[in-house]
Amino acid sequence: DLRENLLGKRGWSVLSWETRMQIVVEAAQGLEYIHNGCRPPMVHRDVKTTNILLNERSQAKLADFGLSRSFPIDGESHVMTVVAGTPGYLDPEYYRTNLLSEKSDVYSFGVVLLEIVTNQPVI
């Protein structure tokens, strides 16, 4: 997963900036697809570095859709739900209101970006 590669686990070298940018773009494309390309649209609810898997060429794929929720196609922008996700990555507005939208994934992805840039775990 991305976290192991950022921290240099298993003897792998630290990821280059070019590779990190590739991972960011591919993970963002995955989020864009589940938010806008899927029917019905989905929210992942647990975007974090351990849920971005890398293959041997460091290509990124979103994983672990166990907490994901689909949205009605009728145009609802959010749904009321019990809060689920990982502390440190969890959108504070979603935590406070129980209103889930794709913005929650965008917030979590911002935390992932911070981890990629700083090379430090968020939690």
Phi and psi restraints in degrees (range 20) as a CNS / XPLOR table:
assign (resid 1 and name C) (resid 2 and name N)
       (resid 2 and name CA) (resid 2 and name C) 1.0 -61.3 20.0 2
assign (resid 2 and name N) (resid 2 and name CA)
       (resid 2 and name C) (resid 3 and name N) 1.0 -41.6 20.0 2
assign (resid 2 and name C) (resid 3 and name N)
       (resid 3 and name CA) (resid 3 and name C) 1.0 -58.7 20.0 2
assign (resid 3 and name N) (resid 3 and name CA)
       (resid 3 and name C) (resid 4 and name N) 1.0 -46.5 20.0 2
assign (resid 3 and name C) (resid 4 and name N)
       (resid 4 and name CA) (resid 4 and name C) 1.0 -59.4 20.0 2
assign (resid 4 and name N) (resid 4 and name CA)
       (resid 4 and name C) (resid 5 and name N) 1.0 -39.5 20.0 2
assign (resid 4 and name C) (resid 5 and name N)
       (resid 5 and name CA) (resid 5 and name C) 1.0 -71.9 20.0 2
assign (resid 5 and name N) (resid 5 and name CA)
       (resid 5 and name C) (resid 6 and name N) 1.0 -34.1 20.0 2
assign (resid 5 and name C) (resid 6 and name N)
       (resid 6 and name CA) (resid 6 and name C) 1.0 -67.2 20.0 2
assign (resid 6 and name N) (resid 6 and name CA)
       (resid 6 and name C) (resid 7 and name N) 1.0 -37.3 20.0 2
assign (resid 6 and name C) (resid 7 and name N)
       (resid 7 and name CA) (resid 7 and name C) 1.0 -88.3 20.0 2
assign (resid 7 and name N) (resid 7 and name CA)
       (resid 7 and name C) (resid 8 and name N) 1.0 -1.0 20.0 2
assign (resid 7 and name C) (resid 8 and name N)
       (resid 8 and name CA) (resid 8 and name C) 1.0 74.7 20.0 2
assign (resid 8 and name N) (resid 8 and name CA)
       (resid 8 and name C) (resid 9 and name N) 1.0 29.0 20.0 2
assign (resid 8 and name C) (resid 9 and name N)
       (resid 9 and name CA) (resid 9 and name C) 1.0 -68.0 20.0 2
assign (resid 9 and name N) (resid 9 and name CA)
       (resid 9 and name C) (resid 10 and name N) 1.0 161.1 20.0 2
assign (resid 9 and name C) (resid 10 and name N)
       (resid 10 and name CA) (resid 10 and name C) 1.0 57.4 20.0 2
assign (resid 10 and name N) (resid 10 and name CA)
       (resid 10 and name C) (resid 11 and name N) 1.0 24.9 20.0 2
assign (resid 10 and name C) (resid 11 and name N)
       (resid 11 and name CA) (resid 11 and name C) 1.0 78.0 20.0 2
assign (resid 11 and name N) (resid 11 and name CA)
       (resid 11 and name C) (resid 12 and name N) 1.0 4.5 20.0 2
assign (resid 11 and name C) (resid 12 and name N)
       (resid 12 and name CA) (resid 12 and name C) 1.0 -73.9 20.0 2
assign (resid 12 and name N) (resid 12 and name CA)
       (resid 12 and name C) (resid 13 and name N) 1.0 147.9 20.0 2
assign (resid 12 and name C) (resid 13 and name N)
       (resid 13 and name CA) (resid 13 and name C) 1.0 -74.3 20.0 2
assign (resid 13 and name N) (resid 13 and name CA)
       (resid 13 and name C) (resid 14 and name N) 1.0 161.2 20.0 2
assign (resid 13 and name C) (resid 14 and name N)
       (resid 14 and name CA) (resid 14 and name C) 1.0 -64.9 20.0 2
assign (resid 14 and name N) (resid 14 and name CA)
       (resid 14 and name C) (resid 15 and name N) 1.0 141.7 20.0 2
assign (resid 14 and name C) (resid 15 and name N)
       (resid 15 and name CA) (resid 15 and name C) 1.0 -67.5 20.0 2
assign (resid 15 and name N) (resid 15 and name CA)
       (resid 15 and name C) (resid 16 and name N) 1.0 138.7 20.0 2
assign (resid 15 and name C) (resid 16 and name N)
       (resid 16 and name CA) (resid 16 and name C) 1.0 -70.5 20.0 2
assign (resid 16 and name N) (resid 16 and name CA)
       (resid 16 and name C) (resid 17 and name N) 1.0 163.2 20.0 2
assign (resid 16 and name C) (resid 17 and name N)
       (resid 17 and name CA) (resid 17 and name C) 1.0 -64.1 20.0 2
assign (resid 17 and name N) (resid 17 and name CA)
       (resid 17 and name C) (resid 18 and name N) 1.0 -35.7 20.0 2
assign (resid 17 and name C) (resid 18 and name N)
       (resid 18 and name CA) (resid 18 and name C) 1.0 -63.2 20.0 2
assign (resid 18 and name N) (resid 18 and name CA)
       (resid 18 and name C) (resid 19 and name N) 1.0 -44.1 20.0 2
assign (resid 18 and name C) (resid 19 and name N)
       (resid 19 and name CA) (resid 19 and name C) 1.0 -66.2 20.0 2
assign (resid 19 and name N) (resid 19 and name CA)
       (resid 19 and name C) (resid 20 and name N) 1.0 -41.1 20.0 2
assign (resid 19 and name C) (resid 20 and name N)
       (resid 20 and name CA) (resid 20 and name C) 1.0 -59.8 20.0 2
assign (resid 20 and name N) (resid 20 and name CA)
       (resid 20 and name C) (resid 21 and name N) 1.0 -42.5 20.0 2
assign (resid 20 and name C) (resid 21 and name N)
       (resid 21 and name CA) (resid 21 and name C) 1.0 -64.1 20.0 2
assign (resid 21 and name N) (resid 21 and name CA)
       (resid 21 and name C) (resid 22 and name N) 1.0 -40.4 20.0 2
assign (resid 21 and name C) (resid 22 and name N)
       (resid 22 and name CA) (resid 22 and name C) 1.0 -60.1 20.0 2
assign (resid 22 and name N) (resid 22 and name CA)
       (resid 22 and name C) (resid 23 and name N) 1.0 -44.1 20.0 2
assign (resid 22 and name C) (resid 23 and name N)
       (resid 23 and name CA) (resid 23 and name C) 1.0 -62.9 20.0 2
assign (resid 23 and name N) (resid 23 and name CA)
       (resid 23 and name C) (resid 24 and name N) 1.0 -43.7 20.0 2
assign (resid 23 and name C) (resid 24 and name N)
       (resid 24 and name CA) (resid 24 and name C) 1.0 -59.2 20.0 2
assign (resid 24 and name N) (resid 24 and name CA)
       (resid 24 and name C) (resid 25 and name N) 1.0 -47.9 20.0 2
assign (resid 24 and name C) (resid 25 and name N)
       (resid 25 and name CA) (resid 25 and name C) 1.0 -62.6 20.0 2
assign (resid 25 and name N) (resid 25 and name CA)
       (resid 25 and name C) (resid 26 and name N) 1.0 -46.2 20.0 2
assign (resid 25 and name C) (resid 26 and name N)
       (resid 26 and name CA) (resid 26 and name C) 1.0 -66.7 20.0 2
assign (resid 26 and name N) (resid 26 and name CA)
       (resid 26 and name C) (resid 27 and name N) 1.0 -39.9 20.0 2
assign (resid 26 and name C) (resid 27 and name N)
       (resid 27 and name CA) (resid 27 and name C) 1.0 -66.1 20.0 2
assign (resid 27 and name N) (resid 27 and name CA)
       (resid 27 and name C) (resid 28 and name N) 1.0 -40.6 20.0 2
assign (resid 27 and name C) (resid 28 and name N)
       (resid 28 and name CA) (resid 28 and name C) 1.0 -63.9 20.0 2
assign (resid 28 and name N) (resid 28 and name CA)
       (resid 28 and name C) (resid 29 and name N) 1.0 -38.5 20.0 2
assign (resid 28 and name C) (resid 29 and name N)
       (resid 29 and name CA) (resid 29 and name C) 1.0 -64.0 20.0 2
assign (resid 29 and name N) (resid 29 and name CA)
       (resid 29 and name C) (resid 30 and name N) 1.0 -37.6 20.0 2
assign (resid 29 and name C) (resid 30 and name N)
       (resid 30 and name CA) (resid 30 and name C) 1.0 -63.4 20.0 2
assign (resid 30 and name N) (resid 30 and name CA)
       (resid 30 and name C) (resid 31 and name N) 1.0 -43.6 20.0 2
assign (resid 30 and name C) (resid 31 and name N)
       (resid 31 and name CA) (resid 31 and name C) 1.0 -64.3 20.0 2
assign (resid 31 and name N) (resid 31 and name CA)
       (resid 31 and name C) (resid 32 and name N) 1.0 -43.2 20.0 2
assign (resid 31 and name C) (resid 32 and name N)
       (resid 32 and name CA) (resid 32 and name C) 1.0 -59.6 20.0 2
assign (resid 32 and name N) (resid 32 and name CA)
       (resid 32 and name C) (resid 33 and name N) 1.0 -39.1 20.0 2
assign (resid 32 and name C) (resid 33 and name N)
       (resid 33 and name CA) (resid 33 and name C) 1.0 -64.8 20.0 2
assign (resid 33 and name N) (resid 33 and name CA)
       (resid 33 and name C) (resid 34 and name N) 1.0 -48.5 20.0 2
assign (resid 33 and name C) (resid 34 and name N)
       (resid 34 and name CA) (resid 34 and name C) 1.0 -69.0 20.0 2
assign (resid 34 and name N) (resid 34 and name CA)
       (resid 34 and name C) (resid 35 and name N) 1.0 -27.3 20.0 2
assign (resid 34 and name C) (resid 35 and name N)
       (resid 35 and name CA) (resid 35 and name C) 1.0 -80.4 20.0 2
assign (resid 35 and name N) (resid 35 and name CA)
       (resid 35 and name C) (resid 36 and name N) 1.0 -36.2 20.0 2
assign (resid 35 and name C) (resid 36 and name N)
       (resid 36 and name CA) (resid 36 and name C) 1.0 -122.9 20.0 2
assign (resid 36 and name N) (resid 36 and name CA)
       (resid 36 and name C) (resid 37 and name N) 1.0 -22.3 20.0 2
assign (resid 36 and name C) (resid 37 and name N)
       (resid 37 and name CA) (resid 37 and name C) 1.0 -95.5 20.0 2
assign (resid 37 and name N) (resid 37 and name CA)
       (resid 37 and name C) (resid 38 and name N) 1.0 -26.5 20.0 2
assign (resid 37 and name C) (resid 38 and name N)
       (resid 38 and name CA) (resid 38 and name C) 1.0 -77.6 20.0 2
assign (resid 38 and name N) (resid 38 and name CA)
       (resid 38 and name C) (resid 39 and name N) 1.0 149.4 20.0 2
assign (resid 38 and name C) (resid 39 and name N)
       (resid 39 and name CA) (resid 39 and name C) 1.0 -129.9 20.0 2
assign (resid 39 and name N) (resid 39 and name CA)
       (resid 39 and name C) (resid 40 and name N) 1.0 110.4 20.0 2
assign (resid 39 and name C) (resid 40 and name N)
       (resid 40 and name CA) (resid 40 and name C) 1.0 -76.3 20.0 2
assign (resid 40 and name N) (resid 40 and name CA)
       (resid 40 and name C) (resid 41 and name N) 1.0 158.1 20.0 2
assign (resid 40 and name C) (resid 41 and name N)
       (resid 41 and name CA) (resid 41 and name C) 1.0 -61.9 20.0 2
assign (resid 41 and name N) (resid 41 and name CA)
       (resid 41 and name C) (resid 42 and name N) 1.0 154.5 20.0 2
assign (resid 41 and name C) (resid 42 and name N)
       (resid 42 and name CA) (resid 42 and name C) 1.0 -129.3 20.0 2
assign (resid 42 and name N) (resid 42 and name CA)
       (resid 42 and name C) (resid 43 and name N) 1.0 154.7 20.0 2
assign (resid 42 and name C) (resid 43 and name N)
       (resid 43 and name CA) (resid 43 and name C) 1.0 -118.5 20.0 2
assign (resid 43 and name N) (resid 43 and name CA)
       (resid 43 and name C) (resid 44 and name N) 1.0 130.6 20.0 2
assign (resid 43 and name C) (resid 44 and name N)
       (resid 44 and name CA) (resid 44 and name C) 1.0 -68.7 20.0 2
assign (resid 44 and name N) (resid 44 and name CA)
       (resid 44 and name C) (resid 45 and name N) 1.0 -45.7 20.0 2
assign (resid 44 and name C) (resid 45 and name N)
       (resid 45 and name CA) (resid 45 and name C) 1.0 73.4 20.0 2
assign (resid 45 and name N) (resid 45 and name CA)
       (resid 45 and name C) (resid 46 and name N) 1.0 -2.2 20.0 2
assign (resid 45 and name C) (resid 46 and name N)
       (resid 46 and name CA) (resid 46 and name C) 1.0 -147.8 20.0 2
assign (resid 46 and name N) (resid 46 and name CA)
       (resid 46 and name C) (resid 47 and name N) 1.0 47.4 20.0 2
assign (resid 46 and name C) (resid 47 and name N)
       (resid 47 and name CA) (resid 47 and name C) 1.0 -72.2 20.0 2
assign (resid 47 and name N) (resid 47 and name CA)
       (resid 47 and name C) (resid 48 and name N) 1.0 121.1 20.0 2
assign (resid 47 and name C) (resid 48 and name N)
       (resid 48 and name CA) (resid 48 and name C) 1.0 -161.8 20.0 2
assign (resid 48 and name N) (resid 48 and name CA)
       (resid 48 and name C) (resid 49 and name N) 1.0 167.7 20.0 2
assign (resid 48 and name C) (resid 49 and name N)
       (resid 49 and name CA) (resid 49 and name C) 1.0 -63.2 20.0 2
assign (resid 49 and name N) (resid 49 and name CA)
       (resid 49 and name C) (resid 50 and name N) 1.0 -30.5 20.0 2
assign (resid 49 and name C) (resid 50 and name N)
       (resid 50 and name CA) (resid 50 and name C) 1.0 -76.3 20.0 2
assign (resid 50 and name N) (resid 50 and name CA)
       (resid 50 and name C) (resid 51 and name N) 1.0 -11.2 20.0 2
assign (resid 50 and name C) (resid 51 and name N)
       (resid 51 and name CA) (resid 51 and name C) 1.0 -104.4 20.0 2
assign (resid 51 and name N) (resid 51 and name CA)
       (resid 51 and name C) (resid 52 and name N) 1.0 15.3 20.0 2
assign (resid 51 and name C) (resid 52 and name N)
       (resid 52 and name CA) (resid 52 and name C) 1.0 -114.8 20.0 2
assign (resid 52 and name N) (resid 52 and name CA)
       (resid 52 and name C) (resid 53 and name N) 1.0 109.5 20.0 2
assign (resid 52 and name C) (resid 53 and name N)
       (resid 53 and name CA) (resid 53 and name C) 1.0 -92.8 20.0 2
assign (resid 53 and name N) (resid 53 and name CA)
       (resid 53 and name C) (resid 54 and name N) 1.0 147.5 20.0 2
assign (resid 53 and name C) (resid 54 and name N)
       (resid 54 and name CA) (resid 54 and name C) 1.0 -121.4 20.0 2
assign (resid 54 and name N) (resid 54 and name CA)
       (resid 54 and name C) (resid 55 and name N) 1.0 137.3 20.0 2
assign (resid 54 and name C) (resid 55 and name N)
       (resid 55 and name CA) (resid 55 and name C) 1.0 -88.7 20.0 2
assign (resid 55 and name N) (resid 55 and name CA)
       (resid 55 and name C) (resid 56 and name N) 1.0 -172.5 20.0 2
assign (resid 55 and name C) (resid 56 and name N)
       (resid 56 and name CA) (resid 56 and name C) 1.0 -64.7 20.0 2
assign (resid 56 and name N) (resid 56 and name CA)
       (resid 56 and name C) (resid 57 and name N) 1.0 -18.3 20.0 2
assign (resid 56 and name C) (resid 57 and name N)
       (resid 57 and name CA) (resid 57 and name C) 1.0 -100.5 20.0 2
assign (resid 57 and name N) (resid 57 and name CA)
       (resid 57 and name C) (resid 58 and name N) 1.0 13.8 20.0 2
assign (resid 57 and name C) (resid 58 and name N)
       (resid 58 and name CA) (resid 58 and name C) 1.0 63.1 20.0 2
assign (resid 58 and name N) (resid 58 and name CA)
       (resid 58 and name C) (resid 59 and name N) 1.0 27.9 20.0 2
assign (resid 58 and name C) (resid 59 and name N)
       (resid 59 and name CA) (resid 59 and name C) 1.0 -78.7 20.0 2
assign (resid 59 and name N) (resid 59 and name CA)
       (resid 59 and name C) (resid 60 and name N) 1.0 134.6 20.0 2
assign (resid 59 and name C) (resid 60 and name N)
       (resid 60 and name CA) (resid 60 and name C) 1.0 -95.2 20.0 2
assign (resid 60 and name N) (resid 60 and name CA)
       (resid 60 and name C) (resid 61 and name N) 1.0 140.6 20.0 2
assign (resid 60 and name C) (resid 61 and name N)
       (resid 61 and name CA) (resid 61 and name C) 1.0 -137.9 20.0 2
assign (resid 61 and name N) (resid 61 and name CA)
       (resid 61 and name C) (resid 62 and name N) 1.0 135.2 20.0 2
assign (resid 61 and name C) (resid 62 and name N)
       (resid 62 and name CA) (resid 62 and name C) 1.0 -70.7 20.0 2
assign (resid 62 and name N) (resid 62 and name CA)
       (resid 62 and name C) (resid 63 and name N) 1.0 142.9 20.0 2
assign (resid 62 and name C) (resid 63 and name N)
       (resid 63 and name CA) (resid 63 and name C) 1.0 -137.2 20.0 2
assign (resid 63 and name N) (resid 63 and name CA)
       (resid 63 and name C) (resid 64 and name N) 1.0 172.9 20.0 2
assign (resid 63 and name C) (resid 64 and name N)
       (resid 64 and name CA) (resid 64 and name C) 1.0 60.2 20.0 2
assign (resid 64 and name N) (resid 64 and name CA)
       (resid 64 and name C) (resid 65 and name N) 1.0 76.5 20.0 2
assign (resid 64 and name C) (resid 65 and name N)
       (resid 65 and name CA) (resid 65 and name C) 1.0 -93.8 20.0 2
assign (resid 65 and name N) (resid 65 and name CA)
       (resid 65 and name C) (resid 66 and name N) 1.0 21.4 20.0 2
assign (resid 65 and name C) (resid 66 and name N)
       (resid 66 and name CA) (resid 66 and name C) 1.0 -62.3 20.0 2
assign (resid 66 and name N) (resid 66 and name CA)
       (resid 66 and name C) (resid 67 and name N) 1.0 -28.9 20.0 2
assign (resid 66 and name C) (resid 67 and name N)
       (resid 67 and name CA) (resid 67 and name C) 1.0 -99.7 20.0 2
assign (resid 67 and name N) (resid 67 and name CA)
       (resid 67 and name C) (resid 68 and name N) 1.0 -1.4 20.0 2
assign (resid 67 and name C) (resid 68 and name N)
       (resid 68 and name CA) (resid 68 and name C) 1.0 -64.7 20.0 2
assign (resid 68 and name N) (resid 68 and name CA)
       (resid 68 and name C) (resid 69 and name N) 1.0 154.6 20.0 2
assign (resid 68 and name C) (resid 69 and name N)
       (resid 69 and name CA) (resid 69 and name C) 1.0 -130.9 20.0 2
assign (resid 69 and name N) (resid 69 and name CA)
       (resid 69 and name C) (resid 70 and name N) 1.0 142.3 20.0 2
assign (resid 69 and name C) (resid 70 and name N)
       (resid 70 and name CA) (resid 70 and name C) 1.0 -96.5 20.0 2
assign (resid 70 and name N) (resid 70 and name CA)
       (resid 70 and name C) (resid 71 and name N) 1.0 156.5 20.0 2
assign (resid 70 and name C) (resid 71 and name N)
       (resid 71 and name CA) (resid 71 and name C) 1.0 -110.0 20.0 2
assign (resid 71 and name N) (resid 71 and name CA)
       (resid 71 and name C) (resid 72 and name N) 1.0 149.1 20.0 2
assign (resid 71 and name C) (resid 72 and name N)
       (resid 72 and name CA) (resid 72 and name C) 1.0 -62.3 20.0 2
assign (resid 72 and name N) (resid 72 and name CA)
       (resid 72 and name C) (resid 73 and name N) 1.0 145.4 20.0 2
assign (resid 72 and name C) (resid 73 and name N)
       (resid 73 and name CA) (resid 73 and name C) 1.0 -74.3 20.0 2
assign (resid 73 and name N) (resid 73 and name CA)
       (resid 73 and name C) (resid 74 and name N) 1.0 -12.4 20.0 2
assign (resid 73 and name C) (resid 74 and name N)
       (resid 74 and name CA) (resid 74 and name C) 1.0 -72.5 20.0 2
assign (resid 74 and name N) (resid 74 and name CA)
       (resid 74 and name C) (resid 75 and name N) 1.0 12.3 20.0 2
assign (resid 74 and name C) (resid 75 and name N)
       (resid 75 and name CA) (resid 75 and name C) 1.0 97.2 20.0 2
assign (resid 75 and name N) (resid 75 and name CA)
       (resid 75 and name C) (resid 76 and name N) 1.0 5.2 20.0 2
assign (resid 75 and name C) (resid 76 and name N)
       (resid 76 and name CA) (resid 76 and name C) 1.0 -58.9 20.0 2
assign (resid 76 and name N) (resid 76 and name CA)
       (resid 76 and name C) (resid 77 and name N) 1.0 134.6 20.0 2
assign (resid 76 and name C) (resid 77 and name N)
       (resid 77 and name CA) (resid 77 and name C) 1.0 -93.1 20.0 2
assign (resid 77 and name N) (resid 77 and name CA)
       (resid 77 and name C) (resid 78 and name N) 1.0 -13.0 20.0 2
assign (resid 77 and name C) (resid 78 and name N)
       (resid 78 and name CA) (resid 78 and name C) 1.0 -157.9 20.0 2
assign (resid 78 and name N) (resid 78 and name CA)
       (resid 78 and name C) (resid 79 and name N) 1.0 162.8 20.0 2
assign (resid 78 and name C) (resid 79 and name N)
       (resid 79 and name CA) (resid 79 and name C) 1.0 -131.6 20.0 2
assign (resid 79 and name N) (resid 79 and name CA)
       (resid 79 and name C) (resid 80 and name N) 1.0 151.1 20.0 2
assign (resid 79 and name C) (resid 80 and name N)
       (resid 80 and name CA) (resid 80 and name C) 1.0 -86.0 20.0 2
assign (resid 80 and name N) (resid 80 and name CA)
       (resid 80 and name C) (resid 81 and name N) 1.0 131.1 20.0 2
assign (resid 80 and name C) (resid 81 and name N)
       (resid 81 and name CA) (resid 81 and name C) 1.0 -156.7 20.0 2
assign (resid 81 and name N) (resid 81 and name CA)
       (resid 81 and name C) (resid 82 and name N) 1.0 160.5 20.0 2
assign (resid 81 and name C) (resid 82 and name N)
       (resid 82 and name CA) (resid 82 and name C) 1.0 -67.6 20.0 2
assign (resid 82 and name N) (resid 82 and name CA)
       (resid 82 and name C) (resid 83 and name N) 1.0 136.6 20.0 2
assign (resid 82 and name C) (resid 83 and name N)
       (resid 83 and name CA) (resid 83 and name C) 1.0 -66.6 20.0 2
assign (resid 83 and name N) (resid 83 and name CA)
       (resid 83 and name C) (resid 84 and name N) 1.0 132.2 20.0 2
assign (resid 83 and name C) (resid 84 and name N)
       (resid 84 and name CA) (resid 84 and name C) 1.0 -141.7 20.0 2
assign (resid 84 and name N) (resid 84 and name CA)
       (resid 84 and name C) (resid 85 and name N) 1.0 146.0 20.0 2
assign (resid 84 and name C) (resid 85 and name N)
       (resid 85 and name CA) (resid 85 and name C) 1.0 149.3 20.0 2
assign (resid 85 and name N) (resid 85 and name CA)
       (resid 85 and name C) (resid 86 and name N) 1.0 -172.3 20.0 2
assign (resid 85 and name C) (resid 86 and name N)
       (resid 86 and name CA) (resid 86 and name C) 1.0 -106.9 20.0 2
assign (resid 86 and name N) (resid 86 and name CA)
       (resid 86 and name C) (resid 87 and name N) 1.0 126.6 20.0 2
assign (resid 86 and name C) (resid 87 and name N)
       (resid 87 and name CA) (resid 87 and name C) 1.0 -53.5 20.0 2
assign (resid 87 and name N) (resid 87 and name CA)
       (resid 87 and name C) (resid 88 and name N) 1.0 141.0 20.0 2
assign (resid 87 and name C) (resid 88 and name N)
       (resid 88 and name CA) (resid 88 and name C) 1.0 96.8 20.0 2
assign (resid 88 and name N) (resid 88 and name CA)
       (resid 88 and name C) (resid 89 and name N) 1.0 -29.9 20.0 2
assign (resid 88 and name C) (resid 89 and name N)
       (resid 89 and name CA) (resid 89 and name C) 1.0 -108.1 20.0 2
assign (resid 89 and name N) (resid 89 and name CA)
       (resid 89 and name C) (resid 90 and name N) 1.0 -12.8 20.0 2
assign (resid 89 and name C) (resid 90 and name N)
       (resid 90 and name CA) (resid 90 and name C) 1.0 -74.0 20.0 2
assign (resid 90 and name N) (resid 90 and name CA)
       (resid 90 and name C) (resid 91 and name N) 1.0 130.4 20.0 2
assign (resid 90 and name C) (resid 91 and name N)
       (resid 91 and name CA) (resid 91 and name C) 1.0 -62.5 20.0 2
assign (resid 91 and name N) (resid 91 and name CA)
       (resid 91 and name C) (resid 92 and name N) 1.0 120.2 20.0 2
assign (resid 91 and name C) (resid 92 and name N)
       (resid 92 and name CA) (resid 92 and name C) 1.0 -63.2 20.0 2
assign (resid 92 and name N) (resid 92 and name CA)
       (resid 92 and name C) (resid 93 and name N) 1.0 -32.3 20.0 2
assign (resid 92 and name C) (resid 93 and name N)
       (resid 93 and name CA) (resid 93 and name C) 1.0 -67.4 20.0 2
assign (resid 93 and name N) (resid 93 and name CA)
       (resid 93 and name C) (resid 94 and name N) 1.0 -43.3 20.0 2
assign (resid 93 and name C) (resid 94 and name N)
       (resid 94 and name CA) (resid 94 and name C) 1.0 -61.6 20.0 2
assign (resid 94 and name N) (resid 94 and name CA)
       (resid 94 and name C) (resid 95 and name N) 1.0 -42.8 20.0 2
assign (resid 94 and name C) (resid 95 and name N)
       (resid 95 and name CA) (resid 95 and name C) 1.0 -60.8 20.0 2
assign (resid 95 and name N) (resid 95 and name CA)
       (resid 95 and name C) (resid 96 and name N) 1.0 -39.8 20.0 2
assign (resid 95 and name C) (resid 96 and name N)
       (resid 96 and name CA) (resid 96 and name C) 1.0 -77.3 20.0 2
assign (resid 96 and name N) (resid 96 and name CA)
       (resid 96 and name C) (resid 97 and name N) 1.0 -37.5 20.0 2
assign (resid 96 and name C) (resid 97 and name N)
       (resid 97 and name CA) (resid 97 and name C) 1.0 -106.8 20.0 2
assign (resid 97 and name N) (resid 97 and name CA)
       (resid 97 and name C) (resid 98 and name N) 1.0 -14.9 20.0 2
assign (resid 97 and name C) (resid 98 and name N)
       (resid 98 and name CA) (resid 98 and name C) 1.0 65.2 20.0 2
assign (resid 98 and name N) (resid 98 and name CA)
       (resid 98 and name C) (resid 99 and name N) 1.0 13.3 20.0 2
assign (resid 98 and name C) (resid 99 and name N)
       (resid 99 and name CA) (resid 99 and name C) 1.0 -95.7 20.0 2
assign (resid 99 and name N) (resid 99 and name CA)
       (resid 99 and name C) (resid 100 and name N) 1.0 116.7 20.0 2
assign (resid 99 and name C) (resid 100 and name N)
       (resid 100 and name CA) (resid 100 and name C) 1.0 -99.8 20.0 2
assign (resid 100 and name N) (resid 100 and name CA)
       (resid 100 and name C) (resid 101 and name N) 1.0 133.4 20.0 2
assign (resid 100 and name C) (resid 101 and name N)
       (resid 101 and name CA) (resid 101 and name C) 1.0 -145.9 20.0 2
assign (resid 101 and name N) (resid 101 and name CA)
       (resid 101 and name C) (resid 102 and name N) 1.0 175.2 20.0 2
assign (resid 101 and name C) (resid 102 and name N)
       (resid 102 and name CA) (resid 102 and name C) 1.0 -62.1 20.0 2
assign (resid 102 and name N) (resid 102 and name CA)
       (resid 102 and name C) (resid 103 and name N) 1.0 -19.6 20.0 2
assign (resid 102 and name C) (resid 103 and name N)
       (resid 103 and name CA) (resid 103 and name C) 1.0 -61.4 20.0 2
assign (resid 103 and name N) (resid 103 and name CA)
       (resid 103 and name C) (resid 104 and name N) 1.0 -28.7 20.0 2
assign (resid 103 and name C) (resid 104 and name N)
       (resid 104 and name CA) (resid 104 and name C) 1.0 -64.1 20.0 2
assign (resid 104 and name N) (resid 104 and name CA)
       (resid 104 and name C) (resid 105 and name N) 1.0 -41.7 20.0 2
assign (resid 104 and name C) (resid 105 and name N)
       (resid 105 and name CA) (resid 105 and name C) 1.0 -65.7 20.0 2
assign (resid 105 and name N) (resid 105 and name CA)
       (resid 105 and name C) (resid 106 and name N) 1.0 -37.9 20.0 2
assign (resid 105 and name C) (resid 106 and name N)
       (resid 106 and name CA) (resid 106 and name C) 1.0 -63.7 20.0 2
assign (resid 106 and name N) (resid 106 and name CA)
       (resid 106 and name C) (resid 107 and name N) 1.0 -41.9 20.0 2
assign (resid 106 and name C) (resid 107 and name N)
       (resid 107 and name CA) (resid 107 and name C) 1.0 -59.2 20.0 2
assign (resid 107 and name N) (resid 107 and name CA)
       (resid 107 and name C) (resid 108 and name N) 1.0 -49.6 20.0 2
assign (resid 107 and name C) (resid 108 and name N)
       (resid 108 and name CA) (resid 108 and name C) 1.0 -61.1 20.0 2
assign (resid 108 and name N) (resid 108 and name CA)
       (resid 108 and name C) (resid 109 and name N) 1.0 -37.9 20.0 2
assign (resid 108 and name C) (resid 109 and name N)
       (resid 109 and name CA) (resid 109 and name C) 1.0 -64.9 20.0 2
assign (resid 109 and name N) (resid 109 and name CA)
       (resid 109 and name C) (resid 110 and name N) 1.0 -34.5 20.0 2
assign (resid 109 and name C) (resid 110 and name N)
       (resid 110 and name CA) (resid 110 and name C) 1.0 -61.4 20.0 2
assign (resid 110 and name N) (resid 110 and name CA)
       (resid 110 and name C) (resid 111 and name N) 1.0 -38.4 20.0 2
assign (resid 110 and name C) (resid 111 and name N)
       (resid 111 and name CA) (resid 111 and name C) 1.0 -65.9 20.0 2
assign (resid 111 and name N) (resid 111 and name CA)
       (resid 111 and name C) (resid 112 and name N) 1.0 -40.5 20.0 2
assign (resid 111 and name C) (resid 112 and name N)
       (resid 112 and name CA) (resid 112 and name C) 1.0 -59.9 20.0 2
assign (resid 112 and name N) (resid 112 and name CA)
       (resid 112 and name C) (resid 113 and name N) 1.0 -43.9 20.0 2
assign (resid 112 and name C) (resid 113 and name N)
       (resid 113 and name CA) (resid 113 and name C) 1.0 -58.6 20.0 2
assign (resid 113 and name N) (resid 113 and name CA)
       (resid 113 and name C) (resid 114 and name N) 1.0 -41.8 20.0 2
assign (resid 113 and name C) (resid 114 and name N)
       (resid 114 and name CA) (resid 114 and name C) 1.0 -60.2 20.0 2
assign (resid 114 and name N) (resid 114 and name CA)
       (resid 114 and name C) (resid 115 and name N) 1.0 -42.1 20.0 2
assign (resid 114 and name C) (resid 115 and name N)
       (resid 115 and name CA) (resid 115 and name C) 1.0 -63.9 20.0 2
assign (resid 115 and name N) (resid 115 and name CA)
       (resid 115 and name C) (resid 116 and name N) 1.0 -40.6 20.0 2
assign (resid 115 and name C) (resid 116 and name N)
       (resid 116 and name CA) (resid 116 and name C) 1.0 -65.3 20.0 2
assign (resid 116 and name N) (resid 116 and name CA)
       (resid 116 and name C) (resid 117 and name N) 1.0 -41.9 20.0 2
assign (resid 116 and name C) (resid 117 and name N)
       (resid 117 and name CA) (resid 117 and name C) 1.0 -71.7 20.0 2
assign (resid 117 and name N) (resid 117 and name CA)
       (resid 117 and name C) (resid 118 and name N) 1.0 -43.0 20.0 2
assign (resid 117 and name C) (resid 118 and name N)
       (resid 118 and name CA) (resid 118 and name C) 1.0 -87.8 20.0 2
assign (resid 118 and name N) (resid 118 and name CA)
       (resid 118 and name C) (resid 119 and name N) 1.0 -16.5 20.0 2
assign (resid 118 and name C) (resid 119 and name N)
       (resid 119 and name CA) (resid 119 and name C) 1.0 60.8 20.0 2
assign (resid 119 and name N) (resid 119 and name CA)
       (resid 119 and name C) (resid 120 and name N) 1.0 28.4 20.0 2
assign (resid 119 and name C) (resid 120 and name N)
       (resid 120 and name CA) (resid 120 and name C) 1.0 -123.3 20.0 2
assign (resid 120 and name N) (resid 120 and name CA)
       (resid 120 and name C) (resid 121 and name N) 1.0 138.9 20.0 2
assign (resid 120 and name C) (resid 121 and name N)
       (resid 121 and name CA) (resid 121 and name C) 1.0 -67.1 20.0 2
assign (resid 121 and name N) (resid 121 and name CA)
       (resid 121 and name C) (resid 122 and name N) 1.0 144.4 20.0 2
assign (resid 121 and name C) (resid 122 and name N)
       (resid 122 and name CA) (resid 122 and name C) 1.0 -75.7 20.0 2
assign (resid 122 and name N) (resid 122 and name CA)
       (resid 122 and name C) (resid 123 and name N) 1.0 -31.4 20.0 2
